[in-house]
Amino acid sequence: MKLENIKIVMVGTTHPGNIGAAARAMHNMCIGRLSLVDPQCPIGEVAYARASGANAVLDKRETWADLKQAVGDCSLVVATSARRRSLAWPELRPRELAEKIDAMPDGEQVALVFGREHSGLTNEEIQLCNQMVCIPTNPGFSSLNLAAAIQVLCYEIFSQQAPAETEKTIDPQDLPARSSDLEGYFEHLQQVLEATGFLDPEQPGLIMQRLRRLYLRSELTLNEINILRGMLTAVQKKRD
Ligand code: SAH
């Protein structure tokens, strides 16, 4: 599913700095839709200062009178909470939530709902949600700052969807070398070690096996093998 179909819903927030910091955290993770339900503070200078340039997220924010209206168009509504409730609600770990969202069809809308700084979400608000997510923490100190909690969940969702940086730009020479390239190197190495007298062909011991183990666990790239073989060739030239 698309990141643009995810909205972060902040309920009854009292500190404008938390709203600004949330906008920044969201924008870092390419999540741009912010819904405020019954905010208890003005969204002005303090919020924009903490947004540190993520102004567009604040400018586009939606404001709702209650949670029911804010999440009306969503097929997955997720409550977030630092503590377990008396009535067990289906609970996901942040990574599981990210996988679930990633697997949803593109057109679906998802809301992640965050509670008030001092009292979290009410039971009535949680009853509007399909799922609950709790960020694992120190059991004796489990409540994260509101914007920090938003950062953690947005990061999980973003990183589930973003292809790893390396996959896009990798040079074939920097891919792990093939077995045949490694075998070519081992033969070359053995020749030089024997020619220089380091390795006695009559009594080789375990040296080649140990060297193989060392090189095989290093996941050498073709580039690196070429450098190593270049060094061996330089030694051979000097001897000739
Ligand atoms: N004393 C409140 C703490 C609220 S912290 C309570 O016990 O509910 C403000 C909001 O940050 C929470 O409502 C939740 O949305 C989010 N949050 C804080 N810590 C969290 C955690 N460990 N896991 C998930 N959400 C968390």
py3Dmol code that shows the C-alpha trace and the ligand (Angstrom):
import py3Dmol

protein = """\
ATOM      1  CA  MET A   1       0.000   0.000   0.000  1.00  0.00           C
ATOM      2  CA  LYS A   2       1.071   3.580  -0.562  1.00  0.00           C
ATOM      3  CA  LEU A   3       2.581   5.792   2.152  1.00  0.00           C
ATOM      4  CA  GLU A   4       0.266   8.606   1.030  1.00  0.00           C
ATOM      5  CA  ASN A   5      -2.702   6.571   2.265  1.00  0.00           C
ATOM      6  CA  ILE A   6      -1.452   6.516   5.829  1.00  0.00           C
ATOM      7  CA  LYS A   7      -2.569   9.179   8.241  1.00  0.00           C
ATOM      8  CA  ILE A   8      -1.203   9.996  11.626  1.00  0.00           C
ATOM      9  CA  VAL A   9      -4.010  10.987  13.966  1.00  0.00           C
ATOM     10  CA  MET A  10      -3.110  12.913  17.119  1.00  0.00           C
ATOM     11  CA  VAL A  11      -5.912  13.066  19.667  1.00  0.00           C
ATOM     12  CA  GLY A  12      -6.246  15.930  22.173  1.00  0.00           C
ATOM     13  CA  THR A  13      -2.596  16.976  21.956  1.00  0.00           C
ATOM     14  CA  THR A  14      -1.736  19.720  24.436  1.00  0.00           C
ATOM     15  CA  HIS A  15       1.787  20.695  23.437  1.00  0.00           C
ATOM     16  CA  PRO A  16       2.326  22.400  20.049  1.00  0.00           C
ATOM     17  CA  GLY A  17       5.978  21.308  20.116  1.00  0.00           C
ATOM     18  CA  ASN A  18       4.852  17.677  19.967  1.00  0.00           C
ATOM     19  CA  ILE A  19       2.730  18.405  16.901  1.00  0.00           C
ATOM     20  CA  GLY A  20       5.669  20.122  15.171  1.00  0.00           C
ATOM     21  CA  ALA A  21       8.083  17.334  16.114  1.00  0.00           C
ATOM     22  CA  ALA A  22       5.555  14.781  14.855  1.00  0.00           C
ATOM     23  CA  ALA A  23       5.347  16.601  11.490  1.00  0.00           C
ATOM     24  CA  ARG A  24       9.133  16.452  11.221  1.00  0.00           C
ATOM     25  CA  ALA A  25       9.253  12.760  12.134  1.00  0.00           C
ATOM     26  CA  MET A  26       6.561  12.009   9.548  1.00  0.00           C
ATOM     27  CA  HIS A  27       8.201  14.014   6.760  1.00  0.00           C
ATOM     28  CA  ASN A  28      11.543  12.253   7.396  1.00  0.00           C
ATOM     29  CA  MET A  29       9.726   9.000   6.659  1.00  0.00           C
ATOM     30  CA  CYS A  30       7.708  10.235   3.624  1.00  0.00           C
ATOM     31  CA  ILE A  31       4.418  10.154   5.529  1.00  0.00           C
ATOM     32  CA  GLY A  32       2.585  13.425   4.968  1.00  0.00           C
ATOM     33  CA  ARG A  33      -0.996  13.248   6.240  1.00  0.00           C
ATOM     34  CA  LEU A  34      -1.564  14.641   9.708  1.00  0.00           C
ATOM     35  CA  SER A  35      -4.998  14.716  11.337  1.00  0.00           C
ATOM     36  CA  LEU A  36      -5.559  16.518  14.602  1.00  0.00           C
ATOM     37  CA  VAL A  37      -8.561  15.561  16.691  1.00  0.00           C
ATOM     38  CA  ASP A  38      -9.685  18.244  19.140  1.00  0.00           C
ATOM     39  CA  PRO A  39      -6.199  19.796  19.562  1.00  0.00           C
ATOM     40  CA  GLN A  40      -5.730  21.610  22.868  1.00  0.00           C
ATOM     41  CA  CYS A  41      -3.157  24.125  21.655  1.00  0.00           C
ATOM     42  CA  PRO A  42      -2.630  26.649  18.861  1.00  0.00           C
ATOM     43  CA  ILE A  43      -0.613  25.485  15.842  1.00  0.00           C
ATOM     44  CA  GLY A  44       1.681  28.458  15.465  1.00  0.00           C
ATOM     45  CA  GLU A  45       5.262  29.522  15.926  1.00  0.00           C
ATOM     46  CA  VAL A  46       6.228  26.780  18.389  1.00  0.00           C
ATOM     47  CA  ALA A  47       4.843  23.991  16.231  1.00  0.00           C
ATOM     48  CA  TYR A  48       6.490  25.348  13.070  1.00  0.00           C
ATOM     49  CA  ALA A  49       9.823  25.821  14.846  1.00  0.00           C
ATOM     50  CA  ARG A  50       9.823  22.185  15.994  1.00  0.00           C
ATOM     51  CA  ALA A  51       8.774  21.015  12.526  1.00  0.00           C
ATOM     52  CA  SER A  52      12.210  22.259  11.337  1.00  0.00           C
ATOM     53  CA  GLY A  53      11.118  22.718   7.742  1.00  0.00           C
ATOM     54  CA  ALA A  54       8.419  20.049   7.534  1.00  0.00           C
ATOM     55  CA  ASN A  55       5.985  22.959   7.142  1.00  0.00           C
ATOM     56  CA  ALA A  56       4.019  21.309   4.352  1.00  0.00           C
ATOM     57  CA  VAL A  57       2.822  18.595   6.728  1.00  0.00           C
ATOM     58  CA  LEU A  58       1.510  21.229   9.162  1.00  0.00           C
ATOM     59  CA  ASP A  59       0.020  23.366   6.381  1.00  0.00           C
ATOM     60  CA  LYS A  60      -1.954  20.407   4.968  1.00  0.00           C
ATOM     61  CA  ARG A  61      -3.181  19.149   8.365  1.00  0.00           C
ATOM     62  CA  GLU A  62      -6.824  18.282   8.855  1.00  0.00           C
ATOM     63  CA  THR A  63      -8.651  19.074  12.071  1.00  0.00           C
ATOM     64  CA  TRP A  64     -11.584  17.064  13.382  1.00  0.00           C
ATOM     65  CA  ALA A  65     -13.922  17.395  16.326  1.00  0.00           C
ATOM     66  CA  ASP A  66     -13.787  13.709  17.205  1.00  0.00           C
ATOM     67  CA  LEU A  67     -11.936  10.523  16.344  1.00  0.00           C
ATOM     68  CA  LYS A  68     -14.911   8.800  14.747  1.00  0.00           C
ATOM     69  CA  GLN A  69     -15.031  11.396  11.981  1.00  0.00           C
ATOM     70  CA  ALA A  70     -11.263  11.474  11.537  1.00  0.00           C
ATOM     71  CA  VAL A  71     -11.024   7.745  10.802  1.00  0.00           C
ATOM     72  CA  GLY A  72     -14.307   7.276   8.931  1.00  0.00           C
ATOM     73  CA  ASP A  73     -12.603   6.517   5.581  1.00  0.00           C
ATOM     74  CA  CYS A  74     -10.032   4.071   7.006  1.00  0.00           C
ATOM     75  CA  SER A  75     -10.187   0.282   6.774  1.00  0.00           C
ATOM     76  CA  LEU A  76      -7.404  -0.224   9.308  1.00  0.00           C
ATOM     77  CA  VAL A  77      -7.460   1.926  12.432  1.00  0.00           C
ATOM     78  CA  VAL A  78      -4.611   1.300  14.837  1.00  0.00           C
ATOM     79  CA  ALA A  79      -4.524   2.482  18.441  1.00  0.00           C
ATOM     80  CA  THR A  80      -1.127   3.056  20.024  1.00  0.00           C
ATOM     81  CA  SER A  81      -0.549   2.650  23.711  1.00  0.00           C
ATOM     82  CA  ALA A  82       2.309   2.361  26.170  1.00  0.00           C
ATOM     83  CA  ARG A  83       0.368   0.105  28.490  1.00  0.00           C
ATOM     84  CA  ARG A  84      -1.722  -3.011  28.377  1.00  0.00           C
ATOM     85  CA  ARG A  85      -5.434  -2.576  28.875  1.00  0.00           C
ATOM     86  CA  SER A  86      -7.657  -4.634  31.118  1.00  0.00           C
ATOM     87  CA  LEU A  87      -9.602  -5.874  28.099  1.00  0.00           C
ATOM     88  CA  ALA A  88      -7.085  -7.468  25.731  1.00  0.00           C
ATOM     89  CA  TRP A  89      -7.240  -5.951  22.246  1.00  0.00           C
ATOM     90  CA  PRO A  90      -5.586  -7.614  19.214  1.00  0.00           C
ATOM     91  CA  GLU A  91      -2.004  -6.433  19.652  1.00  0.00           C
ATOM     92  CA  LEU A  92       0.772  -6.117  17.066  1.00  0.00           C
ATOM     93  CA  ARG A  93       4.447  -5.333  17.352  1.00  0.00           C
ATOM     94  CA  PRO A  94       5.617  -2.330  15.302  1.00  0.00           C
ATOM     95  CA  ARG A  95       7.335  -4.591  12.722  1.00  0.00           C
ATOM     96  CA  GLU A  96       4.200  -6.742  12.371  1.00  0.00           C
ATOM     97  CA  LEU A  97       2.115  -3.615  11.823  1.00  0.00           C
ATOM     98  CA  ALA A  98       4.523  -2.464   9.097  1.00  0.00           C
ATOM     99  CA  GLU A  99       4.232  -5.864   7.360  1.00  0.00           C
ATOM    100  CA  LYS A 100       0.455  -5.782   7.582  1.00  0.00           C
ATOM    101  CA  ILE A 101       0.292  -2.284   6.089  1.00  0.00           C
ATOM    102  CA  ASP A 102       2.758  -3.215   3.325  1.00  0.00           C
ATOM    103  CA  ALA A 103       0.535  -6.154   2.332  1.00  0.00           C
ATOM    104  CA  MET A 104      -2.650  -4.046   2.065  1.00  0.00           C
ATOM    105  CA  PRO A 105      -4.075  -3.091  -1.356  1.00  0.00           C
ATOM    106  CA  ASP A 106      -3.025   0.353  -2.636  1.00  0.00           C
ATOM    107  CA  GLY A 107      -6.382   2.102  -2.330  1.00  0.00           C
ATOM    108  CA  GLU A 108      -6.964   1.322   1.356  1.00  0.00           C
ATOM    109  CA  GLN A 109      -6.625   4.037   3.985  1.00  0.00           C
ATOM    110  CA  VAL A 110      -4.883   3.461   7.316  1.00  0.00           C
ATOM    111  CA  ALA A 111      -4.969   5.574  10.479  1.00  0.00           C
ATOM    112  CA  LEU A 112      -2.432   5.370  13.286  1.00  0.00           C
ATOM    113  CA  VAL A 113      -3.988   6.945  16.360  1.00  0.00           C
ATOM    114  CA  PHE A 114      -1.921   8.566  19.110  1.00  0.00           C
ATOM    115  CA  GLY A 115      -3.255   9.646  22.486  1.00  0.00           C
ATOM    116  CA  ARG A 116      -2.918  12.593  24.820  1.00  0.00           C
ATOM    117  CA  GLU A 117       0.412  13.324  26.479  1.00  0.00           C
ATOM    118  CA  HIS A 118      -0.927  12.747  29.985  1.00  0.00           C
ATOM    119  CA  SER A 119      -3.707  10.250  29.629  1.00  0.00           C
ATOM    120  CA  GLY A 120      -3.345   8.483  26.250  1.00  0.00           C
ATOM    121  CA  LEU A 121      -6.536   7.336  24.489  1.00  0.00           C
ATOM    122  CA  THR A 122      -9.885   6.769  26.207  1.00  0.00           C
ATOM    123  CA  ASN A 123     -11.521   3.348  26.143  1.00  0.00           C
ATOM    124  CA  GLU A 124     -14.220   4.740  23.838  1.00  0.00           C
ATOM    125  CA  GLU A 125     -11.537   5.869  21.389  1.00  0.00           C
ATOM    126  CA  ILE A 126      -9.821   2.478  21.514  1.00  0.00           C
ATOM    127  CA  GLN A 127     -13.162   0.825  20.727  1.00  0.00           C
ATOM    128  CA  LEU A 128     -13.041   2.529  17.310  1.00  0.00           C
ATOM    129  CA  CYS A 129      -9.762   0.771  16.465  1.00  0.00           C
ATOM    130  CA  ASN A 130      -9.154  -2.639  14.825  1.00  0.00           C
ATOM    131  CA  GLN A 131      -5.734  -3.187  16.313  1.00  0.00           C
ATOM    132  CA  MET A 132      -3.438  -2.025  19.060  1.00  0.00           C
ATOM    133  CA  VAL A 133       0.301  -1.427  18.756  1.00  0.00           C
ATOM    134  CA  CYS A 134       2.646  -1.149  21.666  1.00  0.00           C
ATOM    135  CA  ILE A 135       6.318  -0.197  21.190  1.00  0.00           C
ATOM    136  CA  PRO A 136       8.350  -2.534  23.409  1.00  0.00           C
ATOM    137  CA  THR A 137      10.131  -0.574  26.148  1.00  0.00           C
ATOM    138  CA  ASN A 138      11.559  -0.741  29.631  1.00  0.00           C
ATOM    139  CA  PRO A 139       8.564  -2.180  31.559  1.00  0.00           C
ATOM    140  CA  GLY A 140       9.243   0.224  34.424  1.00  0.00           C
ATOM    141  CA  PHE A 141       9.316   3.303  32.122  1.00  0.00           C
ATOM    142  CA  SER A 142       7.204   2.545  29.106  1.00  0.00           C
ATOM    143  CA  SER A 143       5.755   5.862  27.987  1.00  0.00           C
ATOM    144  CA  LEU A 144       7.568   7.443  25.033  1.00  0.00           C
ATOM    145  CA  ASN A 145       7.332  11.089  24.091  1.00  0.00           C
ATOM    146  CA  LEU A 146       4.440  11.405  21.656  1.00  0.00           C
ATOM    147  CA  ALA A 147       6.581  12.490  18.672  1.00  0.00           C
ATOM    148  CA  ALA A 148       9.167   9.801  19.487  1.00  0.00           C
ATOM    149  CA  ALA A 149       6.421   7.145  19.359  1.00  0.00           C
ATOM    150  CA  ILE A 150       5.279   8.545  15.998  1.00  0.00           C
ATOM    151  CA  GLN A 151       8.876   8.443  14.758  1.00  0.00           C
ATOM    152  CA  VAL A 152       9.306   4.770  15.674  1.00  0.00           C
ATOM    153  CA  LEU A 153       6.138   3.638  13.890  1.00  0.00           C
ATOM    154  CA  CYS A 154       6.694   5.820  10.808  1.00  0.00           C
ATOM    155  CA  TYR A 155      10.250   4.475  10.562  1.00  0.00           C
ATOM    156  CA  GLU A 156       9.063   0.858  10.699  1.00  0.00           C
ATOM    157  CA  ILE A 157       6.478   1.488   7.990  1.00  0.00           C
ATOM    158  CA  PHE A 158       8.880   3.426   5.764  1.00  0.00           C
ATOM    159  CA  SER A 159      11.735   0.958   6.065  1.00  0.00           C
ATOM    160  CA  GLN A 160       9.418  -1.941   5.250  1.00  0.00           C
ATOM    161  CA  GLN A 161       8.583  -0.248   1.950  1.00  0.00           C
ATOM    162  CA  ALA A 162      11.863   1.454   0.983  1.00  0.00           C
ATOM    163  CA  PRO A 163      14.167  -0.743  -1.092  1.00  0.00           C
ATOM    164  CA  ALA A 164      17.577  -1.058   0.546  1.00  0.00           C
ATOM    165  CA  GLU A 165      19.846   1.728  -0.705  1.00  0.00           C
ATOM    166  CA  THR A 166      22.436  -0.795  -1.918  1.00  0.00           C
ATOM    167  CA  GLU A 167      20.041  -2.705  -4.167  1.00  0.00           C
ATOM    168  CA  LYS A 168      19.555   0.251  -6.484  1.00  0.00           C
ATOM    169  CA  THR A 169      23.077   1.452  -7.184  1.00  0.00           C
ATOM    170  CA  ILE A 170      25.299  -1.567  -6.808  1.00  0.00           C
ATOM    171  CA  ASP A 171      28.182  -1.984  -9.261  1.00  0.00           C
ATOM    172  CA  PRO A 172      28.491  -5.626 -10.511  1.00  0.00           C
ATOM    173  CA  GLN A 173      32.155  -5.540  -9.472  1.00  0.00           C
ATOM    174  CA  ASP A 174      30.968  -4.950  -5.900  1.00  0.00           C
ATOM    175  CA  LEU A 175      28.675  -7.964  -5.791  1.00  0.00           C
ATOM    176  CA  PRO A 176      29.887 -11.043  -3.905  1.00  0.00           C
ATOM    177  CA  ALA A 177      32.397 -12.951  -6.035  1.00  0.00           C
ATOM    178  CA  ARG A 178      31.472 -16.291  -7.612  1.00  0.00           C
ATOM    179  CA  SER A 179      32.949 -19.549  -6.429  1.00  0.00           C
ATOM    180  CA  SER A 180      34.995 -19.894  -9.642  1.00  0.00           C
ATOM    181  CA  ASP A 181      36.593 -16.462  -9.010  1.00  0.00           C
ATOM    182  CA  LEU A 182      37.524 -17.520  -5.493  1.00  0.00           C
ATOM    183  CA  GLU A 183      38.940 -20.845  -6.704  1.00  0.00           C
ATOM    184  CA  GLY A 184      41.066 -18.964  -9.272  1.00  0.00           C
ATOM    185  CA  TYR A 185      42.382 -16.804  -6.436  1.00  0.00           C
ATOM    186  CA  PHE A 186      43.157 -19.784  -4.165  1.00  0.00           C
ATOM    187  CA  GLU A 187      45.171 -21.478  -6.947  1.00  0.00           C
ATOM    188  CA  HIS A 188      47.063 -18.273  -7.635  1.00  0.00           C
ATOM    189  CA  LEU A 189      47.722 -17.776  -3.891  1.00  0.00           C
ATOM    190  CA  GLN A 190      48.988 -21.338  -3.491  1.00  0.00           C
ATOM    191  CA  GLN A 191      51.387 -20.939  -6.450  1.00  0.00           C
ATOM    192  CA  VAL A 192      52.884 -17.770  -4.943  1.00  0.00           C
ATOM    193  CA  LEU A 193      53.093 -19.192  -1.421  1.00  0.00           C
ATOM    194  CA  GLU A 194      54.933 -22.234  -2.774  1.00  0.00           C
ATOM    195  CA  ALA A 195      57.174 -20.211  -5.079  1.00  0.00           C
ATOM    196  CA  THR A 196      58.232 -17.916  -2.224  1.00  0.00           C
ATOM    197  CA  GLY A 197      58.871 -20.867   0.093  1.00  0.00           C
ATOM    198  CA  PHE A 198      56.158 -19.890   2.557  1.00  0.00           C
ATOM    199  CA  LEU A 199      54.287 -23.123   1.862  1.00  0.00           C
ATOM    200  CA  ASP A 200      56.075 -26.475   1.591  1.00  0.00           C
ATOM    201  CA  PRO A 201      54.185 -28.598  -1.013  1.00  0.00           C
ATOM    202  CA  GLU A 202      55.481 -31.739   0.730  1.00  0.00           C
ATOM    203  CA  GLN A 203      54.165 -30.607   4.117  1.00  0.00           C
ATOM    204  CA  PRO A 204      51.410 -28.082   3.488  1.00  0.00           C
ATOM    205  CA  GLY A 205      49.689 -28.627   6.870  1.00  0.00           C
ATOM    206  CA  LEU A 206      46.400 -26.806   7.256  1.00  0.00           C
ATOM    207  CA  ILE A 207      47.564 -23.447   5.969  1.00  0.00           C
ATOM    208  CA  MET A 208      45.563 -23.441   2.726  1.00  0.00           C
ATOM    209  CA  GLN A 209      42.460 -24.683   4.547  1.00  0.00           C
ATOM    210  CA  ARG A 210      42.777 -21.945   7.138  1.00  0.00           C
ATOM    211  CA  LEU A 211      43.318 -19.301   4.451  1.00  0.00           C
ATOM    212  CA  ARG A 212      40.300 -20.582   2.520  1.00  0.00           C
ATOM    213  CA  ARG A 213      38.184 -20.288   5.648  1.00  0.00           C
ATOM    214  CA  LEU A 214      39.424 -16.741   6.248  1.00  0.00           C
ATOM    215  CA  TYR A 215      38.686 -15.591   2.696  1.00  0.00           C
ATOM    216  CA  LEU A 216      35.409 -17.465   2.304  1.00  0.00           C
ATOM    217  CA  ARG A 217      33.882 -15.920   5.385  1.00  0.00           C
ATOM    218  CA  SER A 218      34.854 -12.402   4.234  1.00  0.00           C
ATOM    219  CA  GLU A 219      32.344 -12.413   1.360  1.00  0.00           C
ATOM    220  CA  LEU A 220      34.882 -10.942  -1.056  1.00  0.00           C
ATOM    221  CA  THR A 221      33.693  -8.986  -4.068  1.00  0.00           C
ATOM    222  CA  LEU A 222      35.156  -9.425  -7.553  1.00  0.00           C
ATOM    223  CA  ASN A 223      36.871  -6.074  -7.148  1.00  0.00           C
ATOM    224  CA  GLU A 224      38.608  -7.229  -3.994  1.00  0.00           C
ATOM    225  CA  ILE A 225      39.690 -10.482  -5.615  1.00  0.00           C
ATOM    226  CA  ASN A 226      41.179  -8.512  -8.482  1.00  0.00           C
ATOM    227  CA  ILE A 227      43.182  -6.436  -5.990  1.00  0.00           C
ATOM    228  CA  LEU A 228      44.427  -9.545  -4.170  1.00  0.00           C
ATOM    229  CA  ARG A 229      45.412 -11.200  -7.451  1.00  0.00           C
ATOM    230  CA  GLY A 230      47.119  -7.979  -8.565  1.00  0.00           C
ATOM    231  CA  MET A 231      49.259  -8.172  -5.406  1.00  0.00           C
ATOM    232  CA  LEU A 232      50.174 -11.798  -6.141  1.00  0.00           C
ATOM    233  CA  THR A 233      51.091 -10.912  -9.737  1.00  0.00           C
ATOM    234  CA  ALA A 234      53.321  -8.087  -8.458  1.00  0.00           C
ATOM    235  CA  VAL A 235      55.157 -10.576  -6.196  1.00  0.00           C
ATOM    236  CA  GLN A 236      55.571 -12.982  -9.143  1.00  0.00           C
ATOM    237  CA  LYS A 237      56.970 -10.237 -11.384  1.00  0.00           C
ATOM    238  CA  LYS A 238      59.497  -9.207  -8.769  1.00  0.00           C
ATOM    239  CA  ARG A 239      60.699 -12.811  -8.427  1.00  0.00           C
ATOM    240  CA  ASP A 240      61.022 -13.259 -12.189  1.00  0.00           C
TER     241      ASP A 240
END
"""
ligand_1 = """\
26
SAH
N 0.213 8.221 30.438
C -0.207 7.941 29.126
C 0.978 8.098 28.214
C 0.642 8.709 26.991
S 2.046 8.973 26.020
C -0.758 6.525 28.997
O -0.474 5.760 29.870
O -1.456 6.187 28.059
C 1.250 9.699 24.638
C 0.995 8.792 23.496
O 2.238 8.378 22.923
C 0.261 7.499 23.785
O -1.127 7.696 23.864
C 0.634 6.681 22.571
O -0.118 7.126 21.475
C 2.083 7.104 22.364
N 3.014 6.173 23.051
C 3.834 6.471 24.078
N 4.559 5.394 24.432
C 4.195 4.403 23.599
C 4.587 3.029 23.441
N 5.487 2.450 24.235
N 3.993 2.299 22.470
C 3.078 2.861 21.648
N 2.663 4.132 21.750
C 3.215 4.903 22.706
"""
view = py3Dmol.view(width=600, height=400)
view.addModel(protein, "pdb")
view.setStyle({"model": 0}, {"cartoon": {"style": "trace"}})
view.addModel(ligand_1, "xyz")
view.setStyle({"model": 1}, {"stick": {}})
view.zoomTo()
view.show()
